[in-house]
């Protein structure tokens, strides 16, 4: 009889172990299937996000090219205007309507008299200085317009 109890205990242990093993195997298989499903979902999400990032990158490159083209055309326009303006002399128009009469001095040449009747030319140095400053101002203005276009109009590529 003790052998029968030992045999019943061994069979009970074996069947309990087998049932426990099958339950654990089913739980492990269920977890594995869940992990595989999460993995497929993550791959799909990565593919979608990668496609969106590629589209955004292509849009950014296109916007950058458009801004560079606009900058080049604006600089070319500024340079052509600067070149056309190079040979022009500048005049002081504020002195044109001056009511001051020229003082009589020892020099009785007519040059002093004609200078008060017409707007006198500015010196070459002052003319060149004013032209160079206007050129710089045009370049800075163009750069500011491009910055505004990028920051405000494109919203810095930030989604609302």
PLY file of the C-alpha trace (Angstrom):
ply
format ascii 1.0
element vertex 160
property float x
property float y
property float z
element edge 159
property int vertex1
property int vertex2
end_header
0.00 0.00 0.00
2.69 2.50 0.58
3.66 1.90 -3.00
0.20 2.80 -4.16
0.34 6.06 -2.19
3.74 6.80 -3.61
2.48 6.01 -7.09
-0.63 8.21 -6.59
1.59 11.02 -5.25
3.94 10.68 -8.23
1.05 10.69 -10.72
-0.57 13.67 -8.95
2.71 15.53 -8.99
3.29 14.71 -12.65
-0.23 15.72 -13.67
-0.02 18.94 -11.58
3.34 19.70 -13.10
1.98 19.01 -16.61
-1.07 21.22 -16.07
1.08 23.96 -14.56
3.50 23.68 -17.51
0.66 23.94 -20.04
-0.80 26.99 -18.26
2.61 28.68 -18.14
3.21 27.80 -21.79
-0.16 29.33 -22.76
0.59 32.51 -20.76
4.04 32.76 -22.33
2.55 32.27 -25.82
-0.09 34.93 -25.12
2.61 37.37 -23.94
4.72 36.55 -27.01
1.75 37.21 -29.29
1.09 40.50 -27.48
4.74 41.52 -27.85
4.63 40.65 -31.57
1.47 42.75 -32.01
3.11 45.69 -30.20
6.19 45.25 -32.35
4.13 45.37 -35.58
2.26 48.43 -34.31
5.55 50.15 -33.43
6.94 49.40 -36.89
3.83 50.89 -38.50
4.11 53.99 -36.30
7.81 54.35 -37.12
7.07 54.03 -40.85
4.35 56.70 -40.62
6.52 59.07 -38.62
9.48 58.49 -40.94
7.30 59.34 -43.94
6.07 62.50 -42.21
9.65 63.48 -41.33
10.74 62.89 -44.92
7.89 65.08 -46.19
8.72 67.81 -43.69
12.39 67.64 -44.66
11.50 67.89 -48.36
9.23 70.88 -47.61
11.99 72.53 -45.58
14.48 72.03 -48.41
11.99 73.47 -50.88
11.28 76.48 -48.65
15.02 77.00 -48.15
15.61 76.90 -51.92
12.78 79.37 -52.50
14.18 81.73 -49.86
17.68 81.46 -51.35
16.32 82.13 -54.84
14.37 85.13 -53.55
17.50 86.39 -51.79
19.64 85.99 -54.91
17.10 87.81 -57.10
16.71 90.61 -54.54
20.51 91.00 -54.21
20.81 91.06 -58.02
18.14 93.78 -58.19
19.91 95.76 -55.47
23.25 95.37 -57.28
21.78 96.49 -60.61
20.21 99.53 -58.96
23.49 100.24 -57.20
25.38 100.00 -60.49
22.90 102.29 -62.22
23.16 104.74 -59.34
26.97 104.70 -59.34
27.48 107.44 -61.92
24.81 109.78 -60.53
25.91 112.77 -58.50
23.91 113.84 -55.46
22.75 117.36 -54.77
21.81 119.15 -51.59
18.25 120.19 -52.33
17.81 121.94 -48.97
20.10 124.76 -50.06
18.20 125.31 -53.28
15.63 127.64 -51.76
18.02 129.32 -49.37
17.28 132.97 -48.79
20.82 133.70 -47.69
22.68 136.10 -49.90
26.28 135.40 -50.65
28.76 137.57 -48.83
31.02 139.79 -50.86
34.61 138.89 -50.52
37.86 139.56 -52.25
37.10 136.87 -54.82
34.77 138.39 -57.42
34.52 135.31 -59.60
31.05 134.20 -60.68
31.43 130.72 -59.22
30.13 131.75 -55.81
27.11 133.38 -57.38
26.10 130.35 -59.47
26.50 127.99 -56.52
23.76 129.79 -54.62
21.34 129.79 -57.54
21.44 126.02 -58.13
21.50 123.11 -55.70
25.16 122.47 -55.02
26.64 119.04 -55.60
27.70 117.05 -52.60
31.33 116.14 -52.32
32.48 112.93 -53.97
33.33 111.39 -50.60
29.92 112.23 -49.13
28.16 110.99 -52.26
30.05 107.67 -52.14
29.39 107.34 -48.42
25.65 107.91 -48.86
25.53 105.46 -51.77
27.37 102.78 -49.80
25.08 103.27 -46.80
21.98 103.07 -48.99
23.37 99.85 -50.51
23.92 98.36 -47.04
20.45 99.48 -45.94
18.92 97.78 -48.99
20.77 94.53 -48.21
19.73 94.63 -44.55
16.14 95.42 -45.51
16.11 92.44 -47.87
17.52 90.19 -45.14
14.89 91.43 -42.69
12.12 90.70 -45.19
13.43 87.17 -45.68
13.64 86.65 -41.91
10.04 87.84 -41.52
8.98 85.51 -44.29
10.65 82.56 -42.60
9.62 83.31 -39.04
6.11 84.70 -39.37
4.81 83.40 -42.69
6.22 79.88 -42.27
5.64 79.87 -38.50
9.20 78.53 -38.13
7.84 75.22 -39.46
6.04 74.68 -36.13
2.65 73.05 -36.39
-0.25 74.93 -34.83
0 1
1 2
2 3
3 4
4 5
5 6
6 7
7 8
8 9
9 10
10 11
11 12
12 13
13 14
14 15
15 16
16 17
17 18
18 19
19 20
20 21
21 22
22 23
23 24
24 25
25 26
26 27
27 28
28 29
29 30
30 31
31 32
32 33
33 34
34 35
35 36
36 37
37 38
38 39
39 40
40 41
41 42
42 43
43 44
44 45
45 46
46 47
47 48
48 49
49 50
50 51
51 52
52 53
53 54
54 55
55 56
56 57
57 58
58 59
59 60
60 61
61 62
62 63
63 64
64 65
65 66
66 67
67 68
68 69
69 70
70 71
71 72
72 73
73 74
74 75
75 76
76 77
77 78
78 79
79 80
80 81
81 82
82 83
83 84
84 85
85 86
86 87
87 88
88 89
89 90
90 91
91 92
92 93
93 94
94 95
95 96
96 97
97 98
98 99
99 100
100 101
101 102
102 103
103 104
104 105
105 106
106 107
107 108
108 109
109 110
110 111
111 112
112 113
113 114
114 115
115 116
116 117
117 118
118 119
119 120
120 121
121 122
122 123
123 124
124 125
125 126
126 127
127 128
128 129
129 130
130 131
131 132
132 133
133 134
134 135
135 136
136 137
137 138
138 139
139 140
140 141
141 142
142 143
143 144
144 145
145 146
146 147
147 148
148 149
149 150
150 151
151 152
152 153
153 154
154 155
155 156
156 157
157 158
158 159
